[in-house]
Amino acid sequence: MRIAILTFDGFNEIDSFVALTILNRLAGQGWSAQITSPGAEVTSMNGVTVRAQQGLNFAAEADAVLIGSGIRTREYAGDAALLGQIRLDPARQLIGAQCSGTLLLARLGLIGDLPACTDLITKPWVVDAGVRVIDAPFVAHGNVATACGCLAAPYLAAWMIARLAGPAEAEAALHYVAPVGEKAEYVARAMAAIGLARGDGAGNRSARRS
């Protein structure tokens, strides 16, 4: 599985790096989540500069795509040339967005009138884009999911793993990153947030992408 984590200048480190880490827990099974950006380097909202692993064209090829948030998302949402470089296909790909990344999904026409999650700062802009925002940390409709709050990044990562590898693999990945002494509680809460009970065999069968 190849996963593009769309990361733009001004990005929130938690969104991109936490999802990257959790998704790459399955590297031994051939998974590869990569920082995907318009340029060779990208600088975070706190001044951390990293080298992009893929260009935006990778998003069209990937099996799944995550769009993180950042302090410049509204600017990017108004950049027609940039949006034109992001070619996504929800019929073939799993697509997730976090916080202000939901605004980019809306501008790309991938939410429509479905309810979505976003942060409080971005909410007015997402509403203006015609999207109904709900007060929830995570919501998914078919192959498209949105989450809000920096620490909701594990929900998006777990959702992708559950859909593409099964809930048991999602639980294992979450268990690895969860705080010691709180692992069972953390995993159960996260799996409930994405709509799967721990050890739900039926969920395993229905969650896999067709």
C-alpha positions as CSV (number, residue, x, y, z in Angstrom):
1,M,0.0,0.0,0.0
2,R,1.3,3.4,-1.0
3,I,0.0,6.4,1.0
4,A,0.5,10.0,0.2
5,I,0.4,12.4,3.1
6,L,-0.2,15.8,1.5
7,T,2.0,18.3,3.4
8,F,2.2,22.0,2.5
9,D,4.3,24.9,3.9
10,G,2.9,25.9,7.2
11,F,1.8,22.4,8.0
12,N,0.9,21.1,11.5
13,E,3.6,18.6,12.4
14,I,1.3,16.4,14.5
15,D,-1.0,15.8,11.6
16,S,1.6,14.7,9.1
17,F,4.2,13.0,11.3
18,V,1.9,11.1,13.7
19,A,-0.1,9.6,10.7
20,L,3.2,8.8,8.9
21,T,4.6,6.9,11.9
22,I,1.4,4.9,12.6
23,L,0.9,3.9,9.0
24,N,4.5,2.9,8.5
25,R,4.1,0.4,11.4
26,L,3.0,-1.8,8.5
27,A,6.1,-1.3,6.5
28,G,7.0,-5.0,6.9
29,Q,3.8,-5.8,5.0
30,G,4.8,-3.6,2.1
31,W,3.2,-0.3,3.3
32,S,4.8,3.0,2.6
33,A,3.4,6.3,3.8
34,Q,5.4,9.3,2.4
35,I,5.4,13.0,2.9
36,T,4.0,14.4,-0.4
37,S,4.5,18.1,-1.2
38,P,4.6,20.6,-4.1
39,G,8.3,21.3,-3.7
40,A,11.5,19.5,-2.7
41,E,11.2,20.8,0.9
42,V,8.4,21.9,3.1
43,T,8.5,23.9,6.3
44,S,6.1,23.5,9.2
45,M,4.2,26.1,11.2
46,N,6.9,25.9,13.8
47,G,9.8,26.2,11.4
48,V,10.7,22.6,11.0
49,T,11.9,21.9,7.4
50,V,11.9,18.5,5.9
51,R,12.6,17.0,2.5
52,A,9.5,15.8,0.6
53,Q,9.6,12.1,-0.3
54,Q,7.2,12.5,-3.2
55,G,5.8,15.3,-5.4
56,L,2.0,16.0,-5.8
57,N,1.7,13.7,-8.8
58,F,2.2,10.8,-6.4
59,A,-1.3,11.5,-4.9
60,A,-2.9,10.3,-8.1
61,E,-1.0,7.1,-8.0
62,A,-1.3,6.3,-4.3
63,D,-3.7,3.7,-2.8
64,A,-4.7,6.2,-0.1
65,V,-4.2,9.9,0.6
66,L,-4.2,11.9,3.8
67,I,-4.4,15.7,3.7
68,G,-3.0,17.4,6.8
69,S,-3.7,20.9,8.1
70,G,-1.7,24.0,8.4
71,I,-1.7,27.7,8.9
72,R,-1.8,28.5,5.1
73,T,-4.5,26.1,4.1
74,R,-7.0,28.8,3.3
75,E,-4.4,30.3,0.9
76,Y,-3.9,27.0,-0.8
77,A,-7.6,26.4,-1.1
78,G,-7.9,29.5,-3.2
79,D,-5.0,28.5,-5.5
80,A,-6.6,27.0,-8.6
81,A,-3.3,26.0,-10.1
82,L,-2.3,24.0,-7.0
83,L,-5.6,22.3,-6.6
84,G,-5.4,21.3,-10.3
85,Q,-2.3,19.3,-9.4
86,I,-4.1,17.3,-6.8
87,R,-5.9,14.5,-8.7
88,L,-7.8,12.1,-6.4
89,D,-10.3,9.3,-7.1
90,P,-12.5,8.3,-4.2
91,A,-13.8,5.3,-6.2
92,R,-10.3,3.8,-6.1
93,Q,-8.5,5.5,-3.2
94,L,-9.1,6.0,0.5
95,I,-9.0,9.7,1.2
96,G,-8.8,11.4,4.6
97,A,-8.4,15.0,5.7
98,Q,-7.7,16.5,9.1
99,C,-8.8,19.9,10.4
100,S,-8.2,22.5,7.7
101,G,-7.4,19.8,5.3
102,T,-11.1,19.3,5.1
103,L,-11.3,22.7,3.3
104,L,-9.1,21.4,0.6
105,L,-11.3,18.3,0.2
106,A,-14.3,20.6,-0.1
107,R,-12.6,22.8,-2.8
108,L,-11.7,19.6,-4.6
109,G,-15.4,18.6,-4.6
110,L,-14.9,15.5,-2.6
111,I,-17.3,16.2,0.2
112,G,-20.4,17.6,-1.4
113,D,-23.4,17.8,1.0
114,L,-22.1,15.1,3.4
115,P,-21.3,16.1,7.0
116,A,-17.7,16.6,7.8
117,C,-15.3,17.4,10.6
118,T,-13.0,20.4,10.9
119,D,-11.4,22.6,13.5
120,L,-13.2,25.7,14.9
121,I,-10.9,28.2,13.1
122,T,-11.5,26.5,9.7
123,K,-15.2,25.8,10.3
124,P,-16.6,29.1,8.8
125,W,-14.6,28.6,5.6
126,V,-15.7,25.0,5.2
127,V,-19.3,26.0,5.8
128,D,-18.9,28.8,3.2
129,A,-17.8,26.0,0.8
130,G,-21.2,24.4,1.3
131,V,-20.2,21.7,3.7
132,R,-22.2,20.8,6.9
133,V,-19.8,20.6,9.8
134,I,-20.6,18.3,12.7
135,D,-19.2,18.3,16.3
136,A,-17.3,15.1,16.2
137,P,-13.7,14.0,16.1
138,F,-14.1,11.7,13.1
139,V,-16.6,10.8,10.4
140,A,-16.4,8.6,7.3
141,H,-18.6,8.2,4.3
142,G,-17.5,5.4,2.1
143,N,-13.9,6.0,1.0
144,V,-13.7,9.6,2.3
145,A,-13.1,10.5,6.0
146,T,-12.5,13.7,7.9
147,A,-11.2,14.2,11.4
148,C,-10.6,17.3,13.6
149,G,-8.2,18.1,16.4
150,C,-4.5,17.6,16.2
151,L,-4.7,14.4,18.3
152,A,-7.3,12.9,15.9
153,A,-4.4,11.9,13.6
154,P,-4.4,8.4,15.0
155,Y,-8.0,8.0,14.1
156,L,-7.4,8.7,10.4
157,A,-4.4,6.4,10.4
158,A,-6.3,3.6,12.2
159,W,-9.3,4.0,9.8
160,M,-7.0,3.5,6.8
161,I,-5.3,0.5,8.3
162,A,-8.7,-1.0,9.3
163,R,-10.0,-0.5,5.8
164,L,-7.0,-1.9,4.0
165,A,-5.6,-4.5,6.4
166,G,-8.3,-5.1,8.9
167,P,-9.2,-3.9,12.5
168,A,-6.7,-6.3,14.1
169,E,-3.8,-4.5,12.4
170,A,-5.3,-1.1,13.3
171,E,-5.4,-2.2,16.9
172,A,-1.8,-3.4,16.9
173,A,-0.6,-0.1,15.4
174,L,-2.5,1.9,17.9
175,H,-1.3,-0.3,20.8
176,Y,2.3,0.4,19.8
177,V,1.9,4.2,20.1
178,A,-0.5,4.4,23.0
179,P,0.7,5.5,26.4
180,V,1.9,2.7,28.7
181,G,-0.7,1.9,31.3
182,E,-3.5,3.2,29.1
183,K,-3.0,1.0,26.0
184,A,-6.2,-1.0,26.2
185,E,-8.3,2.0,27.0
186,Y,-6.7,4.1,24.3
187,V,-7.1,1.5,21.6
188,A,-10.7,0.8,22.6
189,R,-11.6,4.5,22.4
190,A,-9.9,5.0,19.1
191,M,-11.5,2.0,17.5
192,A,-14.9,3.2,18.8
193,A,-14.2,6.6,17.3
194,I,-13.8,5.1,13.8
195,G,-16.8,2.9,14.2
196,L,-15.3,-0.4,15.0
197,A,-15.4,-2.4,18.3
198,R,-12.2,-4.1,19.4
199,G,-11.8,-7.5,17.9
200,D,-14.9,-7.1,15.8
201,G,-14.6,-9.9,13.2
202,A,-17.6,-8.8,11.3
203,G,-16.1,-5.3,11.1
204,N,-12.9,-6.8,9.7
205,R,-14.8,-8.3,6.8
206,S,-17.0,-5.3,6.1
207,A,-14.2,-2.8,6.6
208,R,-11.9,-4.1,3.8
209,R,-12.0,-2.1,0.6
210,S,-13.7,-3.9,-2.3
